[in-house]
Amino acid sequence: MTAWVLTGLSGSGKATALSALERAGVECVDNLPVDLIEAFAALPRAHPAVAVVDARQQERLPTFAQFPGLQVVFLDAGDDVLVRRIAESTRPHPCAASGGGLAAVTTEREMLAPLRAAADVVIDTTELDPSELQQRVRELVADGAVPAGLALTLSSFGFKFGLPLDADWVVDARMIRNPFWEPSLRPMTGLDPEVRGYVLEDPAARELLHRMRDLLRWSAGAYIDHGRHYVHVAIGCTGGRHRSVVLAEALATELHNDAVTVAVRHRDVEKPDPR
């Protein structure tokens, strides 16, 4: 069974995630020294296990390295959200010596760069409530083994609300004609058949869809050969309600019969567009 490292920035939800995994019966070790990670990954086990490694180890972090049998999940959030959460916390920040607020967050980001680079999965907790985060980490760690093939997440988002922090690829769909400018389609979303039909009638949309499909089919095998089993492709349009939603859903359908497990998420589809 897989050994996991749970890491991320202060205020990103590590304590919430760790508590959920402990309640799910996962063996958990908090603040495991980096020097012991290789031995932790090599232990024979019948169930998943998780070790928390974070900025409390400071000078040891640059020596962090990936090992066979080890998966890394990194929790992140927007800087403004982290600053607010840190201010509300009673726990001392591990980088408080750098200054308060944003200065501490910036120092911690730099310190955790080796773990962020090694991450197999990144979870953006900016807009997740605790129950959603708990469910996400349980599904990832406690409820299933690392997939034999590629576990692909396709998400839609709106550029006006910021880039998703947890995306491996970002695809810009703003060259496609926009249903927003059709009064009858504006209140709808890309989940409605009328919007789907309108978007996919655009030759540029069909071309982009087919190129993404072929690229993902080609790259899936290469990812697996290199031991990478989780990839998040985020497709963006202006507001995240129409074009990106259609493309994420259509791409999931195109890849359904391939050796790929596909999950679809829509970050901004329910947000009102102030225009």
C-alpha positions as CSV (number, residue, x, y, z in Angstrom):
1,M,0.0,0.0,0.0
2,T,1.1,3.5,-0.7
3,A,2.9,5.8,1.7
4,W,1.9,9.5,1.4
5,V,3.5,12.7,2.4
6,L,1.0,15.4,3.4
7,T,2.5,18.9,3.1
8,G,1.6,22.5,2.3
9,L,1.5,26.0,3.6
10,S,0.3,27.0,7.1
11,G,-3.4,27.8,6.9
12,S,-3.9,25.6,3.9
13,G,-5.8,22.9,5.9
14,K,-3.2,20.3,6.9
15,A,-4.6,19.9,10.4
16,T,-8.1,19.4,8.9
17,A,-6.9,16.9,6.4
18,L,-4.8,15.0,8.9
19,S,-7.7,14.8,11.3
20,A,-10.0,13.4,8.6
21,L,-7.4,10.7,7.7
22,E,-6.9,9.7,11.3
23,R,-10.7,9.2,11.7
24,A,-10.7,7.1,8.5
25,G,-8.2,4.8,10.1
26,V,-5.1,5.9,8.2
27,E,-1.8,5.5,10.0
28,C,-0.6,9.1,10.5
29,V,2.7,10.6,11.6
30,D,3.0,14.3,12.2
31,N,6.2,16.2,11.5
32,L,8.2,13.2,10.4
33,P,11.9,14.2,9.9
34,V,13.0,14.4,6.3
35,D,15.8,12.0,7.0
36,L,13.3,9.2,7.8
37,I,11.2,9.6,4.7
38,E,13.0,6.9,2.7
39,A,12.6,4.4,5.5
40,F,8.9,5.4,6.0
41,A,8.2,4.8,2.3
42,A,10.0,1.4,2.3
43,L,8.0,-0.1,5.2
44,P,5.7,-3.0,4.2
45,R,2.1,-2.2,5.1
46,A,-1.4,-3.4,4.4
47,H,-3.0,0.0,4.6
48,P,-2.1,3.5,3.4
49,A,0.0,5.6,5.8
50,V,0.6,9.4,5.9
51,A,3.4,11.5,7.2
52,V,3.2,15.3,7.6
53,V,6.3,17.2,6.5
54,D,6.2,20.9,6.5
55,A,8.0,24.2,7.2
56,R,8.6,23.2,10.9
57,Q,11.7,21.4,9.6
58,Q,13.1,24.4,7.9
59,E,16.7,23.8,7.1
60,R,16.1,20.1,6.3
61,L,13.6,20.7,3.6
62,P,16.1,21.2,0.7
63,T,17.2,17.6,1.1
64,F,13.7,16.2,0.5
65,A,13.6,13.7,-2.3
66,Q,11.0,11.4,-3.9
67,F,11.3,7.6,-3.3
68,P,9.6,4.6,-4.9
69,G,6.3,3.9,-3.2
70,L,5.9,7.5,-2.0
71,Q,3.2,9.9,-3.1
72,V,3.1,13.6,-2.2
73,V,-0.1,15.7,-1.7
74,F,0.5,19.4,-1.3
75,L,-2.2,21.7,0.1
76,D,-2.2,25.3,-1.1
77,A,-4.4,28.4,-1.1
78,G,-4.3,32.0,-2.2
79,D,-1.9,34.3,-0.3
80,D,-4.8,36.6,0.9
81,V,-6.7,33.6,2.2
82,L,-3.6,32.2,3.9
83,V,-2.9,35.6,5.6
84,R,-6.4,35.7,6.9
85,R,-6.4,32.1,8.2
86,I,-3.0,32.6,9.9
87,A,-4.3,35.8,11.6
88,E,-7.3,33.7,12.9
89,S,-5.1,30.9,14.2
90,T,-3.6,30.6,17.7
91,R,-0.7,28.5,16.4
92,P,2.7,30.2,15.9
93,H,3.7,30.5,12.2
94,P,6.9,28.5,11.5
95,C,8.3,31.5,9.5
96,A,7.2,34.2,11.9
97,A,10.8,35.4,12.2
98,S,10.5,36.8,8.6
99,G,7.7,39.1,9.7
100,G,3.9,38.8,10.0
101,G,1.3,38.2,7.3
102,L,2.4,38.1,3.7
103,A,6.1,38.1,4.6
104,A,5.7,34.9,6.5
105,V,3.7,33.3,3.7
106,T,6.2,34.3,1.1
107,T,9.1,32.9,3.1
108,E,7.2,29.6,3.6
109,R,6.4,29.3,-0.1
110,E,10.1,29.5,-0.9
111,M,11.0,27.1,1.8
112,L,8.4,24.5,0.6
113,A,9.4,24.8,-3.1
114,P,11.1,21.3,-3.1
115,L,8.0,19.6,-1.8
116,R,5.7,21.6,-4.2
117,A,7.9,20.5,-7.1
118,A,7.7,16.9,-6.0
119,A,3.9,16.9,-5.5
120,D,1.9,14.2,-7.2
121,V,-1.4,16.0,-6.3
122,V,-2.0,19.6,-5.4
123,I,-5.2,20.6,-3.7
124,D,-6.2,24.3,-3.8
125,T,-8.2,24.9,-0.6
126,T,-8.9,28.5,-1.3
127,E,-12.6,27.9,-1.7
128,L,-13.0,24.5,0.0
129,D,-14.9,24.3,3.2
130,P,-13.5,21.9,5.8
131,S,-16.0,19.1,4.9
132,E,-15.0,19.3,1.2
133,L,-11.3,19.2,2.0
134,Q,-11.9,16.2,4.3
135,Q,-13.8,14.3,1.6
136,R,-11.2,15.1,-1.0
137,V,-8.3,13.7,1.0
138,R,-10.2,10.7,2.2
139,E,-11.0,9.8,-1.5
140,L,-7.4,10.3,-2.4
141,V,-5.6,8.5,0.4
142,A,-8.0,6.4,2.5
143,D,-10.5,5.1,0.0
144,G,-8.3,4.0,-2.8
145,A,-4.9,2.9,-3.9
146,V,-2.8,4.7,-6.5
147,P,-4.3,4.0,-9.9
148,A,-2.6,1.7,-12.3
149,G,-3.3,4.1,-15.1
150,L,-3.7,7.9,-15.2
151,A,-6.2,9.6,-12.9
152,L,-7.1,12.8,-14.9
153,T,-8.9,15.7,-13.4
154,L,-10.6,18.1,-15.9
155,S,-11.7,21.4,-14.4
156,S,-13.3,24.6,-15.7
157,F,-12.5,28.0,-14.3
158,G,-12.9,31.7,-15.1
159,F,-9.7,33.7,-15.7
160,K,-11.4,36.7,-14.1
161,F,-11.4,34.8,-10.8
162,G,-7.8,33.8,-10.9
163,L,-5.8,30.8,-12.1
164,P,-6.3,27.5,-10.2
165,L,-3.3,26.9,-8.0
166,D,-3.5,23.1,-8.4
167,A,-3.5,22.8,-12.2
168,D,-0.7,21.0,-14.0
169,W,-1.9,22.3,-17.4
170,V,-3.8,25.4,-18.1
171,V,-5.7,25.7,-21.4
172,D,-7.1,29.0,-22.5
173,A,-10.5,28.7,-24.3
174,R,-11.1,32.4,-24.8
175,M,-10.6,32.2,-28.6
176,I,-13.9,30.4,-28.9
177,R,-17.1,32.4,-29.5
178,N,-18.8,33.3,-26.3
179,P,-22.4,32.4,-25.5
180,F,-22.4,35.2,-23.0
181,W,-23.2,37.6,-25.8
182,E,-26.3,35.7,-26.8
183,P,-29.1,37.0,-24.5
184,S,-31.0,33.7,-24.5
185,L,-27.9,31.8,-23.5
186,R,-26.4,34.2,-21.0
187,P,-28.3,32.9,-17.9
188,M,-27.5,29.3,-18.8
189,T,-24.2,27.4,-18.2
190,G,-22.1,25.0,-20.2
191,L,-24.1,22.2,-18.5
192,D,-27.2,23.2,-20.5
193,P,-27.6,21.5,-24.0
194,E,-28.3,24.8,-25.7
195,V,-25.0,26.2,-24.6
196,R,-23.1,23.0,-25.4
197,G,-24.5,23.0,-28.9
198,Y,-23.7,26.7,-29.5
199,V,-20.1,26.2,-28.3
200,L,-19.4,23.0,-30.2
201,E,-20.8,24.5,-33.4
202,D,-17.7,26.7,-33.5
203,P,-14.9,25.1,-35.6
204,A,-12.3,26.5,-33.2
205,A,-14.0,24.7,-30.3
206,R,-14.0,21.4,-32.1
207,E,-10.4,21.8,-33.2
208,L,-9.2,22.7,-29.6
209,L,-11.2,19.7,-28.2
210,H,-9.6,17.3,-30.6
211,R,-6.1,18.6,-30.1
212,M,-6.5,18.3,-26.3
213,R,-7.8,14.8,-26.6
214,D,-5.0,13.7,-28.9
215,L,-2.3,15.3,-26.7
216,L,-3.7,13.7,-23.5
217,R,-3.9,10.3,-25.1
218,W,-0.3,10.6,-26.2
219,S,1.0,12.0,-22.9
220,A,-0.9,9.5,-20.6
221,G,1.5,6.7,-21.3
222,A,4.5,8.9,-20.8
223,Y,3.2,10.1,-17.4
224,I,2.7,6.6,-16.2
225,D,6.1,5.4,-17.4
226,H,7.6,8.2,-15.3
227,G,5.6,7.2,-12.2
228,R,3.1,10.0,-12.4
229,H,-0.5,8.9,-11.9
230,Y,-2.3,12.2,-11.3
231,V,-2.7,15.1,-13.7
232,H,-5.0,18.1,-13.5
233,V,-5.9,19.9,-16.7
234,A,-7.7,23.2,-16.1
235,I,-9.6,24.8,-19.0
236,G,-10.4,28.5,-18.6
237,C,-12.7,31.0,-20.2
238,T,-13.6,34.5,-19.1
239,G,-16.2,33.8,-16.4
240,G,-15.9,30.0,-16.1
241,R,-19.6,29.4,-16.8
242,H,-19.9,28.6,-20.5
243,R,-17.1,27.7,-22.8
244,S,-14.7,26.0,-20.3
245,V,-17.5,24.0,-18.8
246,V,-18.6,22.7,-22.2
247,L,-15.0,21.7,-23.2
248,A,-14.3,20.0,-19.9
249,E,-17.4,17.9,-20.1
250,A,-16.9,17.1,-23.8
251,L,-13.2,16.1,-23.3
252,A,-14.2,13.8,-20.4
253,T,-16.7,12.1,-22.8
254,E,-14.0,11.8,-25.5
255,L,-11.6,10.1,-23.1
256,H,-14.1,7.9,-21.3
257,N,-13.2,4.7,-23.1
258,D,-9.4,5.2,-22.8
259,A,-7.1,3.8,-20.1
260,V,-7.7,7.0,-18.1
261,T,-9.9,7.6,-15.0
262,V,-11.5,11.0,-15.5
263,A,-13.0,13.3,-12.8
264,V,-14.7,16.6,-13.8
265,R,-14.9,19.7,-11.6
266,H,-16.4,23.1,-12.3
267,R,-14.9,25.8,-10.0
268,D,-16.8,28.9,-11.1
269,V,-19.9,27.7,-12.9
270,E,-22.2,28.9,-10.1
271,K,-20.6,32.3,-9.7
272,P,-22.7,35.2,-11.1
273,D,-21.0,37.2,-13.8
274,P,-21.0,40.9,-12.8
275,R,-21.1,42.0,-16.4
